Amino acid sequence: MFINLLLNAVESMNGEGTLRVSGTAHTRSKTSRHIIVIEDSGKGIPDTLRDRIFDPFFTQGKAQGVGLGLFVAQRIATQQGGTIRVQDSQHLNGEHLNGAALVVTLPLTCPKNIAESDHAFIDR
């Protein structure tokens, strides 16, 4: 899942720029979770496309790939009881990257009984 998100961020920067990965664990609530943020200094994701980036075969201005990376990443996150959402990159220590941020939220513990039919790579 994370390799797909990282590759997507690197591609959006056309080989140069800043990639920032951060993570925190929230353990003081009923829904303890990890939050991992992958941010880049690429061109960002326009608001008009944000609802579609997790659709299978959706690509926008890419030289390579078939548009399955974010789709597969979201399926894996969902299978594990998590989510992926997109937002603009945030200020961190005075630096704003002006690109996209993908925020992955995962439970601290994985679901115990994942049926084979729920596997991320099985078509339904």
N, C-alpha and C positions, 0 to 999 in steps of 0.2 A: 504494500500500500504506500509506504513512505517513499520508495524509489520512484513510483509514478508521480507523486506530488513534487519531489525534488527535480526530476527530469523536466516536468512541466514548467517549473519556476526558472530553471536554467535556460530552457528554450525561449522563454519569453524575454530574456535579456540579450538574446543574440550573441552569446559567448562572452559578454563582459557586463560587469555590474556587481551588485551586492546581493548576496543570499544570506538571510538571517533565519536561524532556527532557534526557537526557545521552547522551554517546557516548564510546566508547574504541575504540582499535585495538590488537589483540593481534597482534604480529608476531614473537614469539620462539618460535613453535611450528611444527610441520609443517602445522598447519591455521590459518594466519593468518586473522584475521577481524575484522570490525567488530562491536561490541556496542552497540546503541542501546536505551535504556530510556525508556519513556513511562509516567510515574506521575501519578496524580491523587489528589485529596482527596475523591473521591466515596464511595459506599457500599461499594466493594470488590466482589469476586466470591466468593461462598461456595464453600467446598471442594466441596460437593455438586454445583455447577454447572460447575466448571472443566473437566471432561472434555467438556462439551457446547457450550462457547461458540464453538467453531470449526465446529460443524455448520451446514449451510445452513438458513436460515429459523429459526434459534433466536433468540428475543428474550426479554428478561426485564424487564418494567416500563418499556418504552420508549413514549414518546408518538408517535414516528414511526420509520420504517424498517421493513424487512422481514426483517432478520436475515441479511443477506449480507455486511456490511462485514468482519467478522472472518474469515469463510469465504474471501472473496476475498483478503484480506491474507495469510492463511496459504498459499493456493495460490501467490501471487506469491513469497513467501519461499521456499517449497519449490522452485519452479521455478528460483530463483537459487542453489540449494544451501544455503539457510538454514533457520532455524527461528524460531518465535514460541512463547514460553511465558508463562504467567501466574503471578504470585506476588503477595504483599502488598508494598505500597510499603515502602521501606527508610528507615532513619534516614540523613540527610545533614546534616551540620553541626548536629546536635541537633534537626532537624525531622523528624517522622514524619507523613506525610500521611494515614495511616489508610485509604487507598484501594487500588486495584489498580495493579500494575506489569506492563506487557507488555514482555518482554525479547526483542528481535529480534537474532538472530545471523546475520550474512551473511559469506560469504567475501570476502576483499579483492579477489579477481578473480572475475568472473562466468564461469559455464560458457560455453564457446565455441560449441557447436553445439546450440542449443535448437531442436528441431523444432517446426513449426507445431502439430503435434498435442499438444505439451507446453505450449502457451500457456495462461496462467492463465484465460482467458475462453472456452476451447473446451470444450464438454461432451464427456464421454467415454461 
